[in-house]
Amino acid sequence: MNGAGGVSRFDIAGKVVLVTGAGRGLGQGIAVAFAAAGAHVLTVSRTASELEQTSSLIAEVGPPATEIVADLTDLDGLKDLAARLWEVHGRIDVAVQSAGRQLRKASADVTPDELRAMLDLNLAAPFLLSAAIGGRMIEESVPGRHIFIGSLASRIGLPNVVPYAATKSGIVGVVHGLSREWAPHQITVNAVLPGYFDTALTRDLLADPVRSNWVMSRIPMARLGDPDDVASACLFFASDAAKYVTGETLAVDGGWLAS
């Protein structure tokens, strides 16, 4: 469906898109999908070799990526990082907060350091980085889009991943709060909640036949997700088709939450 001048409301060609955690997994898939749609992608990860791989994939489908190696758990440095990212193209139109880590262990065995590490990367970093970018969007009158990657654990209880679930539940709170705060500035804030995907975060779980069978039994579509499934949801939230959608969560889970 087209808007004024015949331009599709789903078109994001020429937009400047930041994707954190872009070195692998869902983040890499999201970055490649945005590049294929014609966006200028800023990829962020702490591992340079992974970003190089993502850049190679992006070079096959769209404009070249700009790689930014950064440790997002350096919370005090995130304002400077936001400024550095902004200056690459003179603006940021879309920020996709995909970086994250998983921790699978009994709650009684979780250490304070492990909990702090989860909170820093999965919750504090995406909030602070988006807050800094959002502030610049307001200053520059950019009607931006912020997209956070949550989880099924944002909505339901799962055993042995409580620190992870706490951070992903917190992401939904961030989305709700920022969406209200920034709505007057025409900045939208939404979250995608992926189900189970074959990525580094789930590979140990899916390698166990018993747990893998349990996961598959809960998915009505009877398959794991593909990173492109999450990327498509992000593309929607980033486009003008979703310009009046804010404060929402969209599950991409093959029907898990509906079952």
DRENPA-3360 file (N, C-alpha, C; in nm, 2 decimals, always signed):
BEGIN
1 = MNGAGGVS = +0.09/-0.12/+0.00/+0.00/+0.00/+0.00/+0.09/+0.12/+0.00 ~ +0.05/+0.22/-0.09/+0.14/+0.34/-0.10/+0.08/+0.46/-0.03 ~ +0.17/+0.55/+0.00/+0.12/+0.68/+0.06/+0.13/+0.79/-0.04 ~ +0.16/+0.91/+0.00/+0.17/+1.02/-0.09/+0.28/+1.00/-0.19 ~ +0.25/+1.04/-0.31/+0.36/+1.03/-0.41/+0.39/+0.89/-0.45 ~ +0.31/+0.79/-0.41/+0.33/+0.65/-0.46/+0.44/+0.58/-0.37 ~ +0.49/+0.64/-0.27/+0.59/+0.58/-0.18/+0.52/+0.49/-0.08 ~ +0.57/+0.36/-0.07/+0.51/+0.27/+0.02/+0.53/+0.31/+0.16;
9 = RFDIAGKV = +0.42/+0.30/+0.24/+0.43/+0.34/+0.38/+0.53/+0.24/+0.46 ~ +0.56/+0.13/+0.40/+0.66/+0.04/+0.46/+0.80/+0.06/+0.42 ~ +0.82/+0.16/+0.33/+0.96/+0.19/+0.28/+1.04/+0.26/+0.38 ~ +1.16/+0.20/+0.41/+1.26/+0.27/+0.50/+1.39/+0.29/+0.43 ~ +1.39/+0.29/+0.30/+1.52/+0.32/+0.23/+1.57/+0.46/+0.27 ~ +1.70/+0.46/+0.29/+1.77/+0.59/+0.33/+1.76/+0.62/+0.48 ~ +1.68/+0.54/+0.56/+1.68/+0.57/+0.70/+1.81/+0.52/+0.76 ~ +1.85/+0.59/+0.87/+1.97/+0.55/+0.95/+1.93/+0.46/+1.07;
17 = VLVTGAGR = +1.97/+0.34/+1.07/+1.93/+0.24/+1.17/+2.04/+0.19/+1.25 ~ +2.03/+0.20/+1.38/+2.13/+0.14/+1.47/+2.07/+0.01/+1.52 ~ +2.16/-0.09/+1.52/+2.13/-0.23/+1.57/+2.24/-0.27/+1.66 ~ +2.21/-0.28/+1.79/+2.31/-0.34/+1.88/+2.30/-0.49/+1.88 ~ +2.41/-0.55/+1.93/+2.41/-0.70/+1.92/+2.41/-0.75/+1.78 ~ +2.46/-0.67/+1.69/+2.45/-0.71/+1.55/+2.55/-0.81/+1.50 ~ +2.63/-0.86/+1.59/+2.74/-0.95/+1.54/+2.69/-1.09/+1.52 ~ +2.58/-1.13/+1.57/+2.53/-1.27/+1.55/+2.38/-1.28/+1.59;
25 = GLGQGIAV = +2.33/-1.39/+1.56/+2.19/-1.42/+1.60/+2.09/-1.33/+1.55 ~ +1.99/-1.30/+1.64/+1.88/-1.21/+1.59/+1.93/-1.07/+1.55 ~ +2.03/-1.02/+1.62/+2.08/-0.89/+1.59/+2.14/-0.88/+1.45 ~ +2.21/-0.99/+1.42/+2.27/-0.99/+1.28/+2.16/-1.00/+1.18 ~ +2.06/-1.09/+1.20/+1.95/-1.10/+1.11/+1.87/-0.97/+1.09 ~ +1.85/-0.90/+1.20/+1.78/-0.77/+1.19/+1.86/-0.67/+1.11 ~ +1.99/-0.66/+1.14/+2.08/-0.57/+1.06/+2.08/-0.59/+0.91 ~ +2.09/-0.72/+0.88/+2.09/-0.76/+0.73/+1.96/-0.72/+0.67;
33 = AFAAAGAH = +1.85/-0.75/+0.74/+1.72/-0.72/+0.68/+1.70/-0.57/+0.66 ~ +1.74/-0.49/+0.75/+1.73/-0.34/+0.73/+1.82/-0.29/+0.62 ~ +1.94/-0.35/+0.60/+2.02/-0.31/+0.49/+1.96/-0.35/+0.36 ~ +1.89/-0.47/+0.35/+1.83/-0.52/+0.23/+1.71/-0.43/+0.20 ~ +1.65/-0.36/+0.30/+1.54/-0.27/+0.27/+1.59/-0.13/+0.23 ~ +1.73/-0.11/+0.22/+1.78/+0.01/+0.18/+1.83/+0.11/+0.29 ~ +1.83/+0.06/+0.41/+1.87/+0.15/+0.52/+2.02/+0.15/+0.54 ~ +2.07/+0.26/+0.60/+2.21/+0.27/+0.63/+2.22/+0.22/+0.78;
41 = VLTVSRTA = +2.29/+0.11/+0.79/+2.29/+0.04/+0.92/+2.42/+0.07/+1.00 ~ +2.40/+0.10/+1.12/+2.51/+0.11/+1.22/+2.51/-0.01/+1.31 ~ +2.61/-0.09/+1.30/+2.61/-0.22/+1.37/+2.70/-0.20/+1.50 ~ +2.66/-0.25/+1.61/+2.73/-0.24/+1.73/+2.75/-0.37/+1.80 ~ +2.87/-0.40/+1.84/+2.90/-0.53/+1.91/+3.03/-0.50/+1.98 ~ +3.06/-0.59/+2.08/+3.20/-0.57/+2.14/+3.30/-0.66/+2.07 ~ +3.26/-0.74/+1.97/+3.35/-0.83/+1.90/+3.36/-0.79/+1.76 ~ +3.48/-0.74/+1.72/+3.50/-0.69/+1.59/+3.49/-0.80/+1.48;
49 = SELEQTSS = +3.53/-0.92/+1.51/+3.53/-1.02/+1.40/+3.38/-1.06/+1.37 ~ +3.29/-1.05/+1.47/+3.15/-1.08/+1.44/+3.09/-0.97/+1.35 ~ +3.13/-0.84/+1.38/+3.08/-0.73/+1.30/+3.13/-0.74/+1.16 ~ +3.25/-0.79/+1.14/+3.30/-0.80/+1.00/+3.22/-0.91/+0.93 ~ +3.18/-1.01/+0.99/+3.09/-1.11/+0.93/+2.96/-1.05/+0.89 ~ +2.90/-0.97/+0.98/+2.77/-0.91/+0.95/+2.79/-0.81/+0.83 ~ +2.90/-0.74/+0.83/+2.92/-0.64/+0.72/+2.93/-0.71/+0.59 ~ +2.99/-0.83/+0.59/+3.00/-0.91/+0.46/+2.86/-0.95/+0.41;
57 = LIAEVGPP = +2.78/-0.99/+0.50/+2.64/-1.02/+0.47/+2.56/-0.90/+0.42 ~ +2.58/-0.79/+0.48/+2.51/-0.67/+0.44/+2.56/-0.62/+0.31 ~ +2.69/-0.63/+0.28/+2.74/-0.59/+0.15/+2.68/-0.66/+0.03 ~ +2.62/-0.78/+0.05/+2.56/-0.85/-0.05/+2.42/-0.80/-0.09 ~ +2.36/-0.72/+0.01/+2.22/-0.69/-0.01/+2.19/-0.54/-0.01 ~ +2.27/-0.46/+0.04/+2.24/-0.32/+0.06/+2.36/-0.23/+0.08 ~ +2.33/-0.11/+0.13/+2.44/-0.01/+0.15/+2.54/-0.07/+0.26 ~ +2.66/-0.03/+0.25/+2.76/-0.08/+0.34/+2.73/-0.04/+0.49;
65 = ATEIVADL = +2.76/-0.13/+0.58/+2.74/-0.10/+0.72/+2.85/-0.02/+0.78 ~ +2.82/+0.05/+0.89/+2.93/+0.12/+0.97/+2.94/+0.04/+1.10 ~ +3.06/-0.02/+1.12/+3.08/-0.10/+1.23/+3.13/-0.02/+1.35 ~ +3.07/-0.04/+1.47/+3.11/+0.03/+1.59/+3.14/-0.07/+1.70 ~ +3.26/-0.09/+1.73/+3.30/-0.19/+1.84/+3.28/-0.11/+1.97 ~ +3.20/-0.17/+2.06/+3.17/-0.10/+2.19/+3.13/-0.20/+2.29 ~ +3.16/-0.18/+2.41/+3.12/-0.26/+2.53/+3.00/-0.19/+2.59 ~ +2.88/-0.24/+2.57/+2.76/-0.17/+2.62/+2.75/-0.18/+2.77;
73 = TDLDGLKD = +2.82/-0.26/+2.83/+2.82/-0.27/+2.98/+2.90/-0.16/+3.04 ~ +2.97/-0.08/+2.96/+3.03/+0.05/+3.01/+2.93/+0.15/+3.01 ~ +2.84/+0.15/+3.12/+2.73/+0.23/+3.12/+2.76/+0.38/+3.12 ~ +2.87/+0.42/+3.18/+2.91/+0.56/+3.19/+2.95/+0.61/+3.05 ~ +2.98/+0.52/+2.96/+3.02/+0.57/+2.83/+2.91/+0.57/+2.72 ~ +2.79/+0.54/+2.76/+2.69/+0.53/+2.66/+2.64/+0.66/+2.60 ~ +2.65/+0.77/+2.68/+2.61/+0.90/+2.62/+2.71/+0.94/+2.51 ~ +2.84/+0.91/+2.54/+2.94/+0.94/+2.44/+2.92/+0.85/+2.32;
81 = LAARLWEV = +2.89/+0.72/+2.34/+2.86/+0.63/+2.23/+2.75/+0.68/+2.15 ~ +2.64/+0.72/+2.21/+2.52/+0.78/+2.14/+2.56/+0.89/+2.05 ~ +2.64/+0.98/+2.10/+2.69/+1.10/+2.02/+2.77/+1.05/+1.91 ~ +2.86/+0.96/+1.93/+2.95/+0.90/+1.82/+2.86/+0.84/+1.71 ~ +2.76/+0.76/+1.75/+2.68/+0.70/+1.65/+2.60/+0.80/+1.57 ~ +2.55/+0.91/+1.64/+2.47/+1.01/+1.58/+2.55/+1.08/+1.47 ~ +2.67/+1.11/+1.50/+2.76/+1.19/+1.41/+2.79/+1.11/+1.28 ~ +2.78/+0.98/+1.27/+2.82/+0.91/+1.15/+2.74/+0.96/+1.03;
89 = HGRIDVAV = +2.61/+0.97/+1.05/+2.52/+1.02/+0.94/+2.45/+1.15/+0.97 ~ +2.48/+1.21/+1.09/+2.41/+1.33/+1.13/+2.28/+1.31/+1.19 ~ +2.24/+1.18/+1.21/+2.11/+1.15/+1.27/+2.10/+1.00/+1.29 ~ +2.00/+0.96/+1.37/+1.96/+0.82/+1.38/+1.81/+0.82/+1.37 ~ +1.75/+0.75/+1.28/+1.61/+0.74/+1.27/+1.54/+0.63/+1.35 ~ +1.62/+0.51/+1.36/+1.57/+0.39/+1.42/+1.68/+0.33/+1.51 ~ +1.64/+0.30/+1.63/+1.73/+0.23/+1.72/+1.67/+0.10/+1.76 ~ +1.74/-0.01/+1.73/+1.70/-0.14/+1.76/+1.79/-0.20/+1.87;
97 = QSAGRQLR = +1.74/-0.22/+1.99/+1.82/-0.27/+2.10/+1.81/-0.42/+2.11 ~ +1.91/-0.49/+2.05/+1.90/-0.63/+2.04/+2.01/-0.70/+2.12 ~ +2.11/-0.63/+2.17/+2.22/-0.69/+2.25/+2.16/-0.76/+2.38 ~ +2.22/-0.87/+2.41/+2.17/-0.94/+2.53/+2.25/-1.07/+2.56 ~ +2.23/-1.12/+2.68/+2.29/-1.24/+2.72/+2.19/-1.32/+2.80 ~ +2.22/-1.45/+2.81/+2.13/-1.55/+2.88/+2.21/-1.61/+2.99 ~ +2.13/-1.65/+3.09/+2.19/-1.73/+3.21/+2.09/-1.83/+3.25 ~ +2.14/-1.96/+3.24/+2.05/-2.07/+3.27/+2.11/-2.14/+3.39;
105 = KASADVTP = +2.04/-2.12/+3.51/+2.08/-2.20/+3.63/+1.98/-2.18/+3.73 ~ +1.98/-2.27/+3.83/+1.88/-2.26/+3.94/+1.90/-2.12/+4.01 ~ +1.79/-2.06/+4.05/+1.79/-1.93/+4.11/+1.87/-1.92/+4.23 ~ +1.87/-2.03/+4.31/+1.95/-2.03/+4.44/+2.10/-2.03/+4.41 ~ +2.14/-2.06/+4.29/+2.28/-2.06/+4.26/+2.33/-1.93/+4.19 ~ +2.24/-1.84/+4.16/+2.28/-1.71/+4.09/+2.36/-1.63/+4.19 ~ +2.47/-1.58/+4.14/+2.56/-1.49/+4.22/+2.52/-1.34/+4.20 ~ +2.56/-1.25/+4.29/+2.53/-1.11/+4.27/+2.60/-1.06/+4.14;
113 = DELRAMLD = +2.72/-1.11/+4.11/+2.79/-1.06/+3.99/+2.72/-1.10/+3.87 ~ +2.67/-1.23/+3.87/+2.59/-1.27/+3.75/+2.46/-1.19/+3.73 ~ +2.40/-1.16/+3.84/+2.27/-1.08/+3.83/+2.31/-0.94/+3.78 ~ +2.41/-0.88/+3.83/+2.45/-0.74/+3.79/+2.48/-0.74/+3.64 ~ +2.55/-0.85/+3.59/+2.59/-0.86/+3.45/+2.47/-0.86/+3.36 ~ +2.37/-0.94/+3.40/+2.25/-0.95/+3.33/+2.17/-0.82/+3.32 ~ +2.16/-0.75/+3.44/+2.09/-0.63/+3.45/+2.16/-0.52/+3.36 ~ +2.29/-0.52/+3.37/+2.37/-0.41/+3.29/+2.35/-0.42/+3.14;
121 = LNLAAPFL = +2.37/-0.54/+3.09/+2.36/-0.56/+2.94/+2.22/-0.56/+2.89 ~ +2.13/-0.63/+2.96/+2.00/-0.66/+2.91/+1.90/-0.55/+2.94 ~ +1.92/-0.47/+3.04/+1.82/-0.37/+3.08/+1.88/-0.23/+3.09 ~ +1.99/-0.21/+3.17/+2.04/-0.08/+3.18/+2.10/-0.02/+3.05 ~ +2.17/-0.10/+2.98/+2.24/-0.05/+2.86/+2.13/-0.01/+2.75 ~ +2.04/-0.09/+2.72/+1.94/-0.05/+2.62/+1.86/+0.07/+2.66 ~ +1.83/+0.08/+2.79/+1.75/+0.20/+2.84/+1.84/+0.32/+2.82 ~ +1.96/+0.32/+2.88/+2.05/+0.44/+2.88/+2.09/+0.48/+2.74;
129 = LSAAIGGR = +2.11/+0.38/+2.65/+2.15/+0.42/+2.51/+2.03/+0.48/+2.44 ~ +1.92/+0.42/+2.45/+1.80/+0.48/+2.38/+1.76/+0.61/+2.44 ~ +1.78/+0.63/+2.57/+1.75/+0.75/+2.64/+1.84/+0.87/+2.58 ~ +1.97/+0.83/+2.56/+2.06/+0.93/+2.51/+2.02/+0.97/+2.36 ~ +1.99/+0.86/+2.28/+1.96/+0.88/+2.14/+1.82/+0.96/+2.13 ~ +1.73/+0.92/+2.22/+1.60/+0.98/+2.22/+1.61/+1.13/+2.25 ~ +1.69/+1.16/+2.34/+1.71/+1.30/+2.38/+1.76/+1.38/+2.26 ~ +1.85/+1.32/+2.18/+1.90/+1.39/+2.06/+1.79/+1.40/+1.95;
137 = MIEESVPG = +1.71/+1.30/+1.94/+1.60/+1.30/+1.85/+1.51/+1.42/+1.88 ~ +1.48/+1.44/+2.01/+1.39/+1.55/+2.05/+1.46/+1.68/+2.02 ~ +1.59/+1.70/+2.05/+1.66/+1.82/+2.02/+1.65/+1.85/+1.87 ~ +1.67/+1.75/+1.78/+1.68/+1.77/+1.64/+1.54/+1.75/+1.57 ~ +1.44/+1.73/+1.64/+1.30/+1.71/+1.59/+1.30/+1.60/+1.49 ~ +1.36/+1.49/+1.52/+1.36/+1.36/+1.44/+1.24/+1.27/+1.50 ~ +1.15/+1.24/+1.41/+1.04/+1.15/+1.46/+1.08/+1.01/+1.46 ~ +1.16/+0.97/+1.56/+1.23/+0.84/+1.56/+1.15/+0.72/+1.60;
145 = RHIFIGSL = +1.22/+0.61/+1.59/+1.16/+0.48/+1.63/+1.26/+0.41/+1.72 ~ +1.21/+0.36/+1.83/+1.29/+0.27/+1.92/+1.23/+0.14/+1.93 ~ +1.30/+0.03/+1.91/+1.25/-0.10/+1.91/+1.34/-0.18/+2.00 ~ +1.28/-0.24/+2.10/+1.35/-0.32/+2.20/+1.32/-0.47/+2.18 ~ +1.41/-0.55/+2.20/+1.39/-0.70/+2.19/+1.37/-0.76/+2.32 ~ +1.25/-0.80/+2.35/+1.21/-0.87/+2.47/+1.22/-1.02/+2.45 ~ +1.12/-1.09/+2.51/+1.13/-1.24/+2.51/+0.99/-1.29/+2.55 ~ +0.97/-1.42/+2.53/+0.86/-1.48/+2.59/+0.86/-1.46/+2.74;
153 = ASRIGLPN = +0.98/-1.46/+2.80/+1.00/-1.44/+2.94/+0.96/-1.30/+2.99 ~ +0.93/-1.21/+2.89/+0.87/-1.08/+2.93/+0.73/-1.10/+2.98 ~ +0.66/-1.21/+2.94/+0.52/-1.23/+2.96/+0.48/-1.35/+3.04 ~ +0.57/-1.45/+3.05/+0.54/-1.57/+3.12/+0.65/-1.62/+3.21 ~ +0.63/-1.70/+3.30/+0.73/-1.75/+3.39/+0.79/-1.88/+3.33 ~ +0.93/-1.88/+3.33/+1.00/-1.99/+3.28/+1.11/-2.03/+3.39 ~ +1.13/-2.15/+3.42/+1.22/-2.19/+3.53/+1.37/-2.17/+3.49 ~ +1.45/-2.15/+3.58/+1.60/-2.14/+3.57/+1.65/-2.03/+3.48;
161 = VVPYAATK = +1.57/-1.93/+3.46/+1.62/-1.81/+3.38/+1.56/-1.68/+3.44 ~ +1.55/-1.68/+3.58/+1.48/-1.57/+3.64/+1.56/-1.44/+3.62 ~ +1.69/-1.43/+3.63/+1.76/-1.30/+3.60/+1.73/-1.25/+3.46 ~ +1.73/-1.34/+3.37/+1.70/-1.31/+3.23/+1.56/-1.26/+3.22 ~ +1.46/-1.33/+3.28/+1.32/-1.29/+3.28/+1.30/-1.15/+3.34 ~ +1.37/-1.13/+3.45/+1.36/-1.00/+3.52/+1.40/-0.88/+3.42 ~ +1.51/-0.90/+3.35/+1.56/-0.80/+3.26/+1.46/-0.78/+3.14 ~ +1.41/-0.89/+3.09/+1.32/-0.88/+2.98/+1.18/-0.83/+3.02;
169 = SGIVGVVH = +1.14/-0.86/+3.14/+1.01/-0.80/+3.19/+1.04/-0.65/+3.21 ~ +1.16/-0.61/+3.26/+1.19/-0.47/+3.27/+1.19/-0.39/+3.14 ~ +1.22/-0.46/+3.03/+1.22/-0.40/+2.90/+1.08/-0.35/+2.87 ~ +0.98/-0.43/+2.90/+0.84/-0.39/+2.87/+0.81/-0.27/+2.95 ~ +0.85/-0.26/+3.08/+0.83/-0.13/+3.15/+0.90/-0.01/+3.09 ~ +1.02/-0.03/+3.04/+1.09/+0.08/+2.97/+1.01/+0.12/+2.85 ~ +0.96/+0.02/+2.77/+0.88/+0.06/+2.65/+0.75/+0.14/+2.69 ~ +0.68/+0.09/+2.79/+0.56/+0.16/+2.83/+0.59/+0.31/+2.88;
177 = GLSREWAP = +0.70/+0.32/+2.96/+0.73/+0.45/+3.01/+0.78/+0.55/+2.90 ~ +0.88/+0.50/+2.82/+0.93/+0.59/+2.71/+0.83/+0.62/+2.61 ~ +0.74/+0.53/+2.58/+0.63/+0.56/+2.48/+0.55/+0.68/+2.52 ~ +0.51/+0.68/+2.65/+0.43/+0.79/+2.70/+0.52/+0.92/+2.71 ~ +0.64/+0.91/+2.75/+0.72/+1.03/+2.76/+0.75/+1.09/+2.62 ~ +0.77/+1.01/+2.52/+0.82/+1.06/+2.39/+0.71/+1.08/+2.29 ~ +0.59/+1.03/+2.32/+0.48/+1.04/+2.22/+0.45/+1.19/+2.17 ~ +0.46/+1.29/+2.26/+0.44/+1.43/+2.21/+0.54/+1.47/+2.10;
185 = HQITVNAV = +0.66/+1.40/+2.10/+0.76/+1.43/+2.00/+0.76/+1.34/+1.88 ~ +0.65/+1.26/+1.87/+0.63/+1.17/+1.75/+0.74/+1.07/+1.74 ~ +0.79/+1.03/+1.86/+0.89/+0.92/+1.87/+0.81/+0.80/+1.92 ~ +0.82/+0.69/+1.85/+0.75/+0.57/+1.90/+0.85/+0.47/+1.96 ~ +0.79/+0.39/+2.06/+0.87/+0.30/+2.13/+0.79/+0.17/+2.14 ~ +0.85/+0.06/+2.09/+0.78/-0.07/+2.09/+0.88/-0.18/+2.12 ~ +0.82/-0.30/+2.14/+0.91/-0.42/+2.16/+0.86/-0.54/+2.08 ~ +0.96/-0.62/+2.04/+0.93/-0.75/+1.98/+0.97/-0.85/+2.08;
193 = LPGYFDTA = +0.88/-0.95/+2.10/+0.90/-1.06/+2.19/+0.92/-1.19/+2.11 ~ +1.05/-1.23/+2.09/+1.07/-1.35/+2.01/+1.04/-1.47/+2.10 ~ +1.00/-1.58/+2.03/+0.99/-1.71/+2.10/+1.12/-1.78/+2.09 ~ +1.12/-1.91/+2.05/+1.24/-1.98/+2.05/+1.30/-1.99/+1.91 ~ +1.43/-1.95/+1.90/+1.50/-1.94/+1.78/+1.63/-2.02/+1.79 ~ +1.68/-2.07/+1.68/+1.81/-2.14/+1.69/+1.92/-2.04/+1.68 ~ +1.96/-1.99/+1.80/+2.07/-1.89/+1.81/+2.16/-1.93/+1.92 ~ +2.27/-1.86/+1.94/+2.37/-1.89/+2.04/+2.30/-1.89/+2.18;
201 = LTRDLLAD = +2.20/-1.81/+2.20/+2.14/-1.80/+2.34/+2.06/-1.92/+2.37 ~ +2.01/-2.00/+2.27/+1.93/-2.11/+2.29/+1.99/-2.25/+2.26 ~ +2.11/-2.24/+2.20/+2.17/-2.37/+2.15/+2.19/-2.47/+2.26 ~ +2.24/-2.43/+2.38/+2.26/-2.53/+2.48/+2.13/-2.59/+2.52 ~ +2.02/-2.51/+2.53/+1.89/-2.57/+2.56/+1.84/-2.66/+2.46 ~ +1.85/-2.63/+2.33/+1.80/-2.71/+2.23/+1.88/-2.83/+2.20 ~ +2.00/-2.83/+2.25/+2.09/-2.95/+2.24/+2.04/-3.07/+2.33 ~ +1.96/-3.04/+2.43/+1.91/-3.14/+2.52/+1.78/-3.19/+2.46;
209 = PVRSNWVM = +1.78/-3.32/+2.42/+1.66/-3.37/+2.35/+1.53/-3.36/+2.43 ~ +1.54/-3.38/+2.56/+1.42/-3.36/+2.64/+1.36/-3.22/+2.64 ~ +1.45/-3.13/+2.67/+1.41/-2.99/+2.67/+1.37/-2.94/+2.53 ~ +1.44/-2.99/+2.43/+1.41/-2.95/+2.29/+1.27/-3.00/+2.25 ~ +1.24/-3.12/+2.29/+1.11/-3.18/+2.26/+1.00/-3.10/+2.33 ~ +1.03/-3.06/+2.46/+0.93/-2.98/+2.53/+0.90/-2.84/+2.46 ~ +1.01/-2.78/+2.42/+0.99/-2.65/+2.35/+0.91/-2.67/+2.22 ~ +0.94/-2.77/+2.14/+0.87/-2.79/+2.02/+0.72/-2.82/+2.04;
217 = SRIPMARL = +0.70/-2.89/+2.15/+0.56/-2.93/+2.18/+0.47/-2.81/+2.21 ~ +0.53/-2.70/+2.25/+0.46/-2.58/+2.29/+0.44/-2.48/+2.17 ~ +0.50/-2.51/+2.06/+0.49/-2.41/+1.94/+0.39/-2.46/+1.84 ~ +0.27/-2.40/+1.83/+0.17/-2.45/+1.74/+0.21/-2.46/+1.59 ~ +0.30/-2.37/+1.55/+0.35/-2.38/+1.41/+0.46/-2.49/+1.39 ~ +0.50/-2.55/+1.50/+0.58/-2.67/+1.50/+0.72/-2.65/+1.43 ~ +0.77/-2.53/+1.45/+0.91/-2.50/+1.40/+0.97/-2.39/+1.49 ~ +1.10/-2.38/+1.49/+1.17/-2.27/+1.55/+1.16/-2.15/+1.46;
225 = GDPDDVAS = +1.17/-2.03/+1.52/+1.17/-1.91/+1.44/+1.30/-1.89/+1.37 ~ +1.29/-1.81/+1.26/+1.41/-1.77/+1.19/+1.43/-1.62/+1.22 ~ +1.56/-1.58/+1.22/+1.59/-1.44/+1.25/+1.51/-1.34/+1.17 ~ +1.48/-1.38/+1.04/+1.41/-1.30/+0.95/+1.26/-1.27/+1.00 ~ +1.21/-1.36/+1.08/+1.08/-1.34/+1.14/+1.07/-1.22/+1.23 ~ +1.18/-1.22/+1.32/+1.19/-1.10/+1.41/+1.22/-0.98/+1.33 ~ +1.31/-0.99/+1.23/+1.34/-0.87/+1.15/+1.22/-0.81/+1.09 ~ +1.13/-0.89/+1.04/+1.01/-0.84/+0.97/+0.93/-0.76/+1.07;
233 = ACLFFASD = +0.92/-0.80/+1.19/+0.84/-0.73/+1.29/+0.91/-0.59/+1.32 ~ +1.04/-0.59/+1.32/+1.12/-0.47/+1.35/+1.10/-0.37/+1.23 ~ +1.10/-0.43/+1.11/+1.08/-0.34/+0.99/+0.94/-0.27/+1.00 ~ +0.84/-0.35/+1.04/+0.71/-0.29/+1.05/+0.71/-0.17/+1.15 ~ +0.77/-0.20/+1.27/+0.77/-0.09/+1.37/+0.85/+0.03/+1.33 ~ +0.95/+0.01/+1.24/+1.04/+0.12/+1.20/+0.97/+0.20/+1.09 ~ +0.87/+0.15/+1.02/+0.81/+0.21/+0.91/+0.70/+0.31/+0.94 ~ +0.66/+0.38/+0.84/+0.55/+0.48/+0.86/+0.42/+0.40/+0.88;
241 = AAKYVTGE = +0.42/+0.27/+0.84/+0.29/+0.19/+0.86/+0.26/+0.18/+1.01 ~ +0.36/+0.20/+1.10/+0.35/+0.19/+1.24/+0.36/+0.33/+1.31 ~ +0.35/+0.44/+1.24/+0.38/+0.57/+1.30/+0.28/+0.60/+1.41 ~ +0.16/+0.54/+1.42/+0.07/+0.56/+1.52/+0.06/+0.45/+1.62 ~ +0.16/+0.36/+1.62/+0.17/+0.25/+1.71/+0.29/+0.27/+1.81 ~ +0.26/+0.28/+1.94/+0.36/+0.30/+2.03/+0.32/+0.24/+2.17 ~ +0.42/+0.20/+2.24/+0.40/+0.13/+2.37/+0.35/-0.01/+2.36 ~ +0.37/-0.07/+2.24/+0.31/-0.21/+2.22/+0.42/-0.31/+2.22;
249 = TLAVDGGW = +0.38/-0.44/+2.25/+0.47/-0.55/+2.24/+0.41/-0.65/+2.13 ~ +0.49/-0.70/+2.05/+0.45/-0.79/+1.94/+0.52/-0.92/+1.96 ~ +0.45/-1.03/+1.99/+0.51/-1.16/+2.01/+0.53/-1.22/+1.87 ~ +0.65/-1.27/+1.85/+0.69/-1.35/+1.73/+0.73/-1.49/+1.77 ~ +0.63/-1.57/+1.79/+0.66/-1.70/+1.87/+0.59/-1.82/+1.81 ~ +0.54/-1.81/+1.69/+0.48/-1.93/+1.63/+0.35/-1.97/+1.69 ~ +0.29/-1.88/+1.77/+0.16/-1.91/+1.84/+0.18/-1.95/+1.99 ~ +0.30/-1.95/+2.04/+0.32/-2.00/+2.18/+0.23/-1.93/+2.28;
257 = LAS = +0.23/-1.80/+2.28/+0.15/-1.73/+2.39/+0.00/-1.74/+2.37 ~ -0.04/-1.78/+2.25/-0.18/-1.79/+2.22/-0.23/-1.93/+2.25 ~ -0.14/-2.02/+2.28/-0.18/-2.16/+2.30/-0.21/-2.20/+2.45;
% end
